[in-house]
Amino acid sequence: MSSRRVSRLNSLLKEVLSEVIRDMHHAFANVEMMSITSVEITPDLGFAKVFISLIGDEKAKRQLCDDLNDAAGQIGRTAFRKVVMRTFPKLHFYVDEGLEKQMRICDILSEVLPKEPKELSDEKSE
C-alpha cells in the first residue's frame, strides 16, 4: 500500500469519524469540546489509531476515550457506510497529549527565557 494512499485515507477517515461522532453526540459526554487531531491507519488497513483532543481534566479525557473505545464498533459501522472501502479498520481511540506537552514547553520556555533578547534591546536604544 503506497504511503500516499494511506495518507489520503487517514485524512478521509479523520473527516468521516469527526462527522459520525458529532452525529452521535447524545451518546458521549463532552463530545462538543472534542476534536480528532489525527488518524493513523496501518499499511494493511486492519487497524486505525484515532487521536482525540479534549478540553477538560484528565478524568474527563479518559472517560471519553473509554466511551469511544466501547462504541468503536458502532462508530466504525456507521463510518463504513460513508466510505468506499473493502474492509474498514478496527478503531482504537487515544488521547492526544501533543498539544498539552507543547503548551507546557512554551510555559517553561517563557519562564526561562528573557522577555526580549538583549541584543535586540541594545539595537533599539541606538
C-alpha positions in Angstrom: 0.0 0.0 0.0 1.5 3.3 -1.0 2.1 5.9 1.7 0.3 8.5 -0.4 -2.9 6.4 -0.4 -2.6 5.7 3.4 -2.1 9.4 4.0 -5.3 10.2 1.9 -7.2 7.5 3.8 -6.0 9.0 7.2 -7.3 12.4 6.1 -10.6 11.0 4.9 -11.2 8.9 8.0 -10.5 11.9 10.2 -13.2 13.9 8.5 -15.7 11.0 8.4 -15.1 9.9 12.0 -15.5 13.5 13.2 -18.8 13.7 11.4 -20.0 10.3 12.8 -19.1 11.2 16.4 -20.6 14.6 16.1 -23.9 13.0 14.9 -23.7 10.6 17.9 -23.2 13.4 20.4 -26.0 12.2 22.6 -24.1 9.0 23.4 -21.0 10.8 24.7 -20.4 13.4 27.4 -18.2 16.4 26.5 -18.0 15.5 22.8 -18.8 19.1 21.8 -15.3 20.0 23.2 -13.6 17.2 21.4 -11.7 17.1 18.1 -9.9 14.4 16.2 -6.3 15.5 15.8 -5.1 12.7 13.6 -5.8 9.2 12.4 -3.0 6.6 11.7 -4.1 3.6 9.6 -1.8 0.6 9.5 -0.4 -0.2 6.0 -2.6 -3.4 5.8 -5.7 -1.2 6.6 -6.5 -3.5 9.5 -6.3 -1.0 12.4 -6.6 2.7 12.9 -5.3 4.8 15.8 -7.6 7.8 16.3 -6.1 10.6 18.4 -8.5 12.9 20.1 -8.0 16.2 21.8 -10.4 17.4 24.5 -10.6 20.4 26.8 -11.0 19.2 30.4 -9.4 17.4 33.2 -7.7 14.0 32.9 -10.7 12.1 34.3 -13.0 13.6 31.6 -10.5 12.8 28.9 -10.0 9.2 29.9 -13.8 8.7 30.3 -14.5 10.0 26.8 -11.7 7.9 25.4 -13.0 4.8 27.2 -16.6 5.6 25.9 -15.3 6.0 22.4 -13.4 2.7 22.5 -16.5 1.0 23.9 -18.5 2.3 20.9 -15.7 1.8 18.3 -17.6 -1.0 16.6 -20.8 1.1 16.2 -18.7 4.2 15.1 -16.8 2.0 12.6 -20.0 0.5 11.1 -21.6 3.9 10.7 -18.4 5.4 9.1 -18.1 2.3 6.8 -21.4 3.2 5.2 -20.0 6.7 4.3 -16.6 5.5 3.0 -15.9 3.3 0.0 -13.5 0.6 1.3 -13.5 -3.2 1.1 -12.8 -3.5 4.8 -12.9 -0.9 7.5 -10.1 -0.8 10.0 -10.7 -1.6 13.7 -10.7 1.7 15.6 -8.7 2.4 18.7 -9.1 5.8 20.4 -6.2 7.6 22.2 -6.0 10.9 24.0 -3.5 13.1 22.1 -1.1 14.6 24.6 0.8 16.6 22.0 -0.9 19.9 22.4 -0.6 19.8 26.2 3.1 18.9 26.0 3.6 21.8 23.6 1.9 24.2 25.9 3.9 23.0 28.9 7.1 23.5 26.9 6.1 27.0 25.9 5.3 27.9 29.6 8.7 26.6 30.7 10.5 28.5 27.9 8.6 31.7 28.8 9.8 31.4 32.4 13.4 30.6 31.5 14.0 32.9 28.5 14.1 36.7 28.9 11.1 38.6 27.5 13.2 40.5 25.0 16.6 39.3 23.7 19.4 41.5 25.0 20.9 42.1 21.5 17.6 43.4 20.1 17.1 45.8 23.1 20.6 47.2 22.6 19.9 47.8 18.9 16.6 49.6 19.6 18.3 52.0 22.0 20.8 53.2 19.4 
